[in-house]
């Protein structure tokens, strides 16, 4: 699967294979604009009212998440509080992704760094 795909405002295609680390932001574009986003993250919007299986499926289809989990050594999933990230990560784990870290942007921003806030 190509790492490039058509983008819409709910997804940011092009996962980072350079470090074999995938950083996924499951917040909305509006949330990210308010508080910034972690460096090198891709967006796969998944609100609490969405089915996380469907969110992961759309992320794979859109090119934000690789279909083959062996391409990635570490996955970091985050949102505002960590709750949506946990639900999303549970699906990734079922699909074979390993070394998954979840949390809030506040918990992870010091470790990873934040892209500018608009």
C-alpha positions in Angstrom: 0.0 0.0 0.0 1.3 3.4 -0.9 1.9 5.8 2.0 0.4 8.6 0.0 -3.4 8.9 -0.3 -6.0 11.5 -1.0 -6.4 13.7 2.1 -9.5 15.2 3.6 -9.7 17.3 6.7 -10.3 14.3 9.0 -7.1 12.5 8.0 -3.5 13.3 7.5 -2.0 10.7 5.1 1.6 9.7 5.0 2.8 7.9 8.0 6.5 8.1 9.0 8.5 5.0 8.2 11.9 6.7 8.7 12.0 5.8 12.4 9.4 3.0 12.2 7.3 5.0 14.6 3.7 6.0 13.9 2.2 8.8 15.9 -1.6 9.1 15.5 -3.7 12.1 16.6 -7.4 11.0 16.9 -8.7 14.5 17.7 -10.6 16.7 15.3 -8.8 19.3 13.2 -10.4 22.0 15.3 -9.0 20.5 18.6 -5.5 20.3 17.0 -5.6 23.9 15.9 -6.4 25.0 19.5 -3.6 23.0 21.3 -1.1 22.0 18.6 -0.1 18.5 17.6 2.8 16.2 18.3 5.7 16.3 15.8 5.3 13.9 12.8 1.8 12.9 13.8 -0.9 11.9 11.4 -4.6 12.6 12.1 -7.3 9.9 12.0 -10.2 11.6 13.6 -12.2 9.4 15.9 -14.7 10.9 18.3 -16.1 9.0 21.3 -19.4 8.5 19.3 -17.5 6.8 16.4 -16.9 3.1 16.2 -13.1 2.8 16.7 -13.0 -0.2 14.2 -14.4 2.0 11.5 -11.9 4.8 12.4 -9.0 2.4 12.0 -10.4 1.1 8.7 -10.7 4.6 7.3 -7.2 5.4 8.5 -5.8 2.4 6.6 -7.9 3.1 3.5 -6.8 6.7 3.5 -3.1 5.8 3.9 -2.6 7.3 7.4 -2.1 3.8 8.9 -0.2 1.0 7.2 -2.2 -2.2 6.6 0.9 -4.2 7.5 1.7 -3.8 11.2 5.2 -5.2 10.7 6.3 -1.9 9.1 5.9 -0.1 12.4 7.9 -0.8 15.6 6.2 1.7 17.9 2.7 3.3 17.8 1.8 6.4 19.8 -1.9 7.3 19.9 -3.1 10.5 21.6 -6.1 12.8 22.1 -7.1 15.4 24.6 -7.6 13.1 27.6 -6.4 9.7 26.4 -9.8 8.0 26.4 -10.3 8.0 22.6 -6.7 7.1 22.1 -7.1 4.0 24.3 -10.2 2.8 22.4 -8.4 3.3 19.1 -5.2 1.6 20.3 -7.2 -1.5 21.4 -8.3 -2.0 17.8 -4.7 -1.5 16.5 -3.5 -4.2 19.1 -6.1 -6.7 17.8 -4.8 -6.1 14.3 -1.2 -7.0 15.3 0.4 -3.6 16.1 2.8 -3.8 19.1 4.5 -1.4 21.4 1.5 0.9 21.6 1.6 4.0 23.8 -1.5 6.0 24.5 -2.1 9.2 26.3 -3.2 12.8 26.2 -1.3 15.5 24.3 -0.3 17.1 27.6 1.2 13.8 28.8 3.2 13.2 25.6 4.2 16.7 24.4 7.3 17.0 26.6 8.6 13.6 25.4 7.9 14.2 21.7 7.5 17.9 21.1 4.6 19.9 19.8 4.1 21.5 16.4 3.1 25.2 16.7 -0.4 26.1 17.8 -2.3 28.4 15.4 
